[in-house]
């Protein structure tokens, strides 16, 4: 898979495209059904397969497909004669230009026939389509091959050891106004972390590669997209948490995310999209169905945690950067976010609640069936999630320093929430996953309560830490999303027993906050060791077994998973930002040293765990 600035190419190991494969840009599949066809049949053998280069044997001729993705997607077909005799080659390169919305490809929304115009441009063939919302989406196709019958064709001979190169370039473009403008990038991220162990360094390197692939360079700065192939879009919660993890290393992400989310903050009440005044959106899509209003994702606001997380990110950003100018710039947005929290607490009988909409649930575990009751049935709405109340508490505690709201009143509201929360959610050994619409607790042990350790709302923090490390929750490779003793447990499921790196990173940061350094270290190293056996990558999730097995459904790369590597570095170094920068490394393993370049208040520092 190739990815760049919001666009991506998804193909099989040979470089061909079928099924859901394609070249996607602006939430639109602009290219599909790419296939190399040879007179003598299919390629005989695949020698190697990488993102950028795929080499095949085809008898006496070696073909290398070199692929690059920047402002356009380019394939170079390099044919090499491996013999001392002349060789004849005949092939065609076929493709289709569908201009399909990504939701059609995923099967979520019904598609329709499109009339796509084909014309000759200055350099090649131009495919254009005017969408039902008035936006023109186009694809210019340029090549040094002959274009015949809707495909490129070439027949040629190679002399002894001779080489010949053909290319095809696909250049997408938009005519019309999209709500978020992308700009060319300035420079990619460089790895700020390294260690005394080669395998760990490779994980940090892969994390940076994944983050570079998932960075959208917007008019406001770099913003992380959620993940590939299904979530190449700006997600409120994902962008906030990813930026939170990256704050000590790349604060520019938090700055851009705070500004982008402020721009699209809810202004009115709209049931279908879930928009509410002051609310931070869940997902912003740029495709035809969303921009025309046929799908409610331009943006969609169906999340109850992004708004308090927005305030938390702003507070943490101010601590790390001292950038009071940005906080002043978004102060009205922060005021509105606080008002939203207070309003939802009042409407929800003292808690932030939700009922299902386009998504089955509206916390980070948003799949249907992800919030079960003890008997395995879904918790009856309106649902009050455990971690969301913690986010709300911390947001209210932080907001007094950021907004025009009365600090004393906000802290009193937070204290009232804390008292009520600990009475209603605590179940003598763990916190309930949620309360249902009648305030009955879901007596289910899940990882969600681990997020409370970052917020300060829980009166039983040590008990949370202990419970998460019992055998049914800690697999040895991370904390499971759900106890293996629960009825809905499935180690290969999306949210009911798998291990999510970002979930563990949130918990590890919380364990560090309460002084449980040994458990925080164990969590970090467990997930990093899993990545060691998953091609050094932190995917969206992996199974909750004792061995690192990929789950049935996952996206990789995934932004908050990649950023988790740096959250774990923060845990290992014991980094904390207040008026000063604090470092307190905790690495009990012998001969393990870690080093990182940190950004704090406009300056960069090299931190190390070495004496």
N, C-alpha and C positions, 0 to 999 in steps of 0.2 A: 504494500500500500504506500502511495505517495501522498503527501499533504503539504499545503502551503497557503497561508493567509485565507483560510476559510474554504478553500477548494481541496478536493482530494480525488485520487484515482484508485479504484478498487478493481482488482482483476484476479484471475487464477494464476497459478505458478508459472504458466507459459507466457503470460502477458496478455492473453485473450480475455474477453469480457463476455459473460453470459449471466442469465438470471438477474440478480440485483447488482451485479458489477456495473461499473461505468465511470465516467468522468463527471463529477458533481461540482457545481459552482453556484453560489447564491441560492442554495437549497433546491437546485434544479439539476436533474440528470440531463446534461447536454450531449452526452455521447454514450452509446451502448452497442452491444453485439459486435465488438471489434474482433476480427478473426483474420489470421494469416492462413492463406490457402495455397498449397503447392501442387504443381502438376504431378509430382511423384507421390503425393499423399501427405500424410501428417509428418511432423518432425519425429525423428527416430528416437532421440534420447535427450533428456534434459541433463546437462552437465552441472549447472549451478543456477541458483535463483536468488537474487537479491532485489531490493527495492529499485535500484537504479539500473541494474544490468542483468539480463537473462541470456544465457548462452546455450545453444542447442547444437547437436550434431545432426546433419542431414546427409548422410552418406559421406561423400568426399568434400563437402562444403560445410564450413562452420558458420552459423548465423548467431550474431550477438544483437539482442534488442536492448539498446541503451535508452533509458527513459528519464526525463527530467520534467519537473513541474515548478514553474514560477508564475509569471503572468499568463503563460500558455503551457499546454501539455505537449511535449515533443517526444516522438519516438524516432530513433535512428536505427536503421536496419543495416548492419555491417556484415557483408558476405565475404568470406575468406576461402580461397581455394587452398586446400591442404595438400594438394598433390602437384606433380610436375607435368600434368596433362591438362588440357583445356576442359572446362566443365560448363555445361549449359544449365541455366536456372530459369524457371518460369514460376511466377507467383502472383497472387493478388492480395490486396489488403481491403477488406470490406468492413463497413461500419454503418450505424444508423444514428440519426440525430433526432431524439424524441421530444426534448424540451419538457420532460415530465417533472411534476412536483415531487419532492422526496416522499411526501406522505402517500402518494399514489404507489410509488415503488415499494414502500413498506406495507402497503395493503390497508392503511388506516382510513383512506378516503377514496371514494369512487372517482375514477378518472374519466376523461372524455376525449373525443377526437380533436386534434389540433391541425390547423392548416399552416404548414411551414413553407415559407417561400425560399426558393433557391435561385441565386443569381451569381454572376461572375463579378468578383471584386478586382481590385488592382493587383493583388498578389495570388488570389486563389478563389475558391468557391465559398460563398457566404450563405448561411442558413439563418433565416430570421423568423421570429414568431412574436406577434403582438398579443399579449395576454389579455384576459378579460378585465384586468384592472388598468389596462392602458400601457403597461411597461413592455418595452421591446427587449426580448432576449435574443442574442445572436451568437453564432459560432462561425468564425472564419477558419477555413481549412486550407492549408498551404502545403505543397509537396513538390518534389522534383520528379515524381512519377506521373505517368499518363493517367488521366481520369476517364474511365470508360464504364458505361452502364452502372453508374452509381458506386463505383469502386476504383481503387488505384490498381494498376497492373504494370508488370515489368517482365520483359523477356530479354535475357542477355547472356553473354558468355564471359567466363573468367579465365584468363591465361594462367599458366603455372604460378602458384603462390600469389596470384593477384588478389586485390581487395577492392571492393566497391561499396559505396554507402548511399542509401536512400533515406529520405526522412519524410515525416508527415507531422505537421504542427496544427494543433487545435487551440484557437484563441477565442475564449468566450468574452462577451461584452454585454453591457446593459445600457439601454437608452431610456431614461426615466428616473424618477426619484425613489430611492430606497431609504428607509428610516435610519439606517446606519451605514456610514460611508467608510469603505476600506481604502487604505493608502499603501503605497509600496513600503516595505520594511526598511529600517535603517540598518540594523545589524542583528544577527541571531544572538541568543544567549550563549554565554560560555560557562563551562562547569565551574562553580565556585567552591566545590567540596572535593576532598580526596582523603584517602586513608592509607594505612600501612598494609592493607590487604587488597590484592588485585581484583578479586571478585566483587568486593564492595565498591571499588572505583568504577567497575563496569556498570554497576547498577546506577550510580550517580550519572555516568555518561549517558546511559540509555534514558534516564529520566529527563535530562536536558534535551536529548534528541526528540523525545515525545512532546515536551513542552514547546519546542520550536515548531514541531509539526502542527500543534494545536493552537498556536498564537494567531489571533486576528489583529492586524495592525490597523486600528481605527483612527478616526480623526482625533480621538481623545488619548490615544496611546495603546499599548499592547493589552489585549483582553484575551483570557483563555477561553477557548471553546471547550465544550464538555468532553466529547470523545468521538471516536470513529469506529464503525462507519455510520452509526445511526444518529449521533448527537453532535454533528458539526455545526453547532449554533451556540449563541450566548445563553447560558442558563444562570438565573440569579443566584440560587444557592450554590451551585458548583463553582461559579466564578468567584464568589465571596470566599468560600472555603479554600479554594486553590490559592487565591491571593493572600489569604491569611497565613497559609503554610509558607509562602514564598517571601513574606514581608522582610525577614532579616537579610535576605539575599537579593531580591529584586523588587524593591518597593514600588517601582513604576507600574507594576500590575495592579496593585491596590488603588493607586491614584486613578488609573484609567477606569477601573471597574466602578469605583465610587461615582465617577462622573457619568459613565454610561447609564448606570442604574438610576441615577438621579434624573437623567433626561426622560426616561420612560416611566418614572414613578406614577402610580395611579392618580388620576385627577377626578374621576367620576365613578358612579355606581353602574356597573354593566354586568348583568348576570351571566351571560354566555361566556365571556372571556374571564370572568372572575375579577374584573377590575374594581378596585375600591380606592377611595381617596387616601393617599399616603402609602399604599401598598407597593412593595417591590415585586417585579414580575418573576415568573417562573421560567419562561422560555420565549425567545424571540426568533421567529422564522421569517425568511426573506423570500420564500417561494410564492408562486402565483396564487395558490389556494389560500394561503394566509393573508397575503397582501390584498386580495380581492374580498376578503371577509367570508369566504366559503369554509374556512377553517379558522378557529379563534386563537391563532397563535401569533398575532402581530401587534403586541405580544399577548401571551396567555399568563394570567396571574394566579393560577391554581396552586399556590403554596402558602403555608402559614408560617414558615420559618425564615424565609429570606428577609423579611422586614426587620425583625430583631437582630438577625445576623448582620444586616447592613450597618446598624448602629454600632455593633461590636467591632466590626472591621474598621469603621471610622475612628473609634477610640484607640484601637491597637495601632492603626496607621499614624495617628498623632504621637503616640508614645515613641514609635521607632523613628519617625522622620522630623518631628517638631514642626511639621508643615501646617501651621494654624491658618495660613491663607486658604488652603483648600477646604478646611473645616468651615471657615467663614463663608466660602463660596457655596457650600452645600447645606448651610445651616437651616434654611427653610425646608429642605428635603428631610433633614434630621428631625425638625419640629413635626413635620407631617407624619413621619414614621412613628414617633412617640405617640402622637395623637391616635394613630391607627392601633397601636398596642393597647392603649388605655381603653379605646372604644371596644375592641374585641374582648378584653377582659370583662368589661361591663356587660356586653351582650352574651358572653359565654358562661355566666354564673361563676365568674372569678377566674376563668381559664380561657386561653386562646383555643378555639375549636374549629372544626371543619366538617362538612359533609361531602361525600364523593361528587366529583364533577367529571370532566374529561379524563381525569386520572382517578384511579381507585382510592388513593390516599394522597395526602398533601404534605407529608414530611419527607425526609430523605428516602425512607422506605416507601416509595409511592406506588408499587405494584399492587394489584388486587390480591387480597389474601395475606398481605405483608403484616397486617396488624390484627393478629388473632386473639380471641378470648381463650380461656383455659380449655374449653371443649373443642377448639379448633375452628369454630365459626368466626366470621369477621366481627370485630367490635362494632356495636351498633352506634350510628352517628346520632348527634354530632360528637366527634371524637376529640379528646384532649390528649395529645401526645406528651409523654414524660419529658423528652428533651426540649420540646418547644417551650415549655413553662420555664425551664432553666435558662434558655436563650432570652426569654422575655425578662426574667429577673436580672440577668447581667446587663441587658440593654438599658433597663430603667436605672440601674446603679451607675452606668457609664454616662447616661444621657445628660445628667446635670452639668457635666463639664463641657458638653458639646452644643447644647441647645439653649433656647431662650426660656425653656420650661423651668419651673421652680425646682431647684435641686432638692430641697427638703421634702417637698411633696412627692417627688418621684421616688426618693429613697423610702419614704413611708409606704408608698404603694408597693414597692418591691418587698419590703419587710412583711407586709400583709400577705402578699402572694406566697412568700417563703413559708410563713406559718401555716397557711391553708394547705399548701402543697405537701408539706411533710406530714400533715394529719391525714390527707386523703390518698396519697400515693404510696406511703411506706407500708410494707407488708411483712414486717418482722423478718428481715434478712435480705430484702431487695426492694427496689421500687417497681411498681406496676408499669407495664409498657404503656398503658393509656387508661383513661376513664371513658366510659361510654356516655351516652346522652343522659343517663339517669345517675351519673357519678359513681357507677359501679366499676371497680378496678378490674383491669385485665390481669389476671394472676398468672402472668407469663414472664419468664426470665429471658431477657433480651439484652443486646449490647447497647441499646439506646440510653439506658441509665448511665452508662459510662461517660456520656457527654456532659452529664451534670457536674463532673469533676472540674470542668473548665469554667463553670459558671458561678459557683459559690452558693447555690440554692439548697443543696442537700445538707441535712444535719447528720447524715450517716455516711460520710465519705469513705471512711475506712472499711465499713461493711460492704460498700459497693466494690471497692478494690478487691477485697477478699472473695466476694461472690464471683467476680469475673474470672478469677483464676482457679475456680474449681474445675474438675475434669470435664464436666458437661459443657462448659463455656470456652475453656482454653484448649485449643487443639494441639498445641505445641508449635504451630505455625501461625498463630494469631488467635484473636478472640472471635468466636463465632457470632453471627448476627442473632442467632436463636439457640437456646439450650438444646442439646441433643436429647433431653428428656421430654421435650414438648411434643404434643400430638402432631403438629404440622412440620416438625423438623425434617429437613431434607438437605444433606450436605452439598448437593448440586443445584439447589434452588437459587433463585435470584436474591431473595431477602430472608429466607427462613432456614438458615443454618450454614450458609457460605461464609467466607471471610472476605471482608472489604478492606483494602489497605487504608483508605482515607478514614474509615470508621475507627480502625486501630490507631491511626495517627492522632485523631481527636482525643481518644482515650489516653494515649501515652502522654500527650501534652497535659491532660488533666491530672494524671498520676504524678507527673513532675510537679505540678502546681501544689498538690497536697503533701508533697514530701515523700511519696512512695517511689523513690528513685530506682530501687531494684526491680520493681514490677514494671516501671516505665521502660527500663533497659531491656527486660525480657520481652516485652511487647515489640519494641523496635527491632530487636535482633531476630525475633521469630519471623516477622513479616519479611525482613530483608533476606533471611535465609531461605524463605519460600521463593522469593524472587530469584535467588541464586539458581534455583532449579526450574525456573520458568523463563529460561533464556535471558536472565538478568533484567527482566521487565516486571514492573508492577502493573498488572492488568486491572480492569475494573473490579474484578473479584476472582476468587478461586475457591475450590471446594473446602468444606469444613472437615475434611478427613485429616488423618495424621501425616499424610503425604501430600505434596503440592500437586494436585490434579486440577487442570482447568475445569471450570464449571461449564454447564451446557450452554449458557448464554452469557456472553461478556463482550465488552468493547475494549479494544486495545489498539492504539494508545487511549488513555483516559487521563484527563488533566489533573483531577484531584488525587488520583493514584500516583501519577508521576511526581506531583508536588509533595506527596507523603514522604518520599525519600528525604526531602529537606526538612520536613517536620521532625523526622526521626533524628536528623543531624542536630536540630535544635534541642531535642531531648538529650542526646549524648553529651552535648556541650553545656547543657544547663543554661541556655541563653535566656535572658529576661531584660526587657527594656522598661525603664522608668525614667527619672530625670537623668540617670546614668545608665550605662550598659553593663550588665552583670554577666559573668561567665563562671559556671561552677560545674566542670566536667564530672560525669559519673560513668566510668567505663571499667568495670571490675575484671574484664577479660585481659589476661596478660598479653603483652606485645601488640595490642590493638591501639593505634593512635588515629585520631581524626583531626582534620584541619579544614577550615572554611574561611572564605572571605565574606565579611559581614558589612552591610551598609547601616550606619546609625547616624542620624542627624546630619546628613549631607557628607559624611566622610566614610571611607572604607577602611576596615581593620582586618588583619589576619588573625584568626582565632585558632588555638590548638589545644589538644588535650594533653600534650606533652608537659612534663614538669618544667 
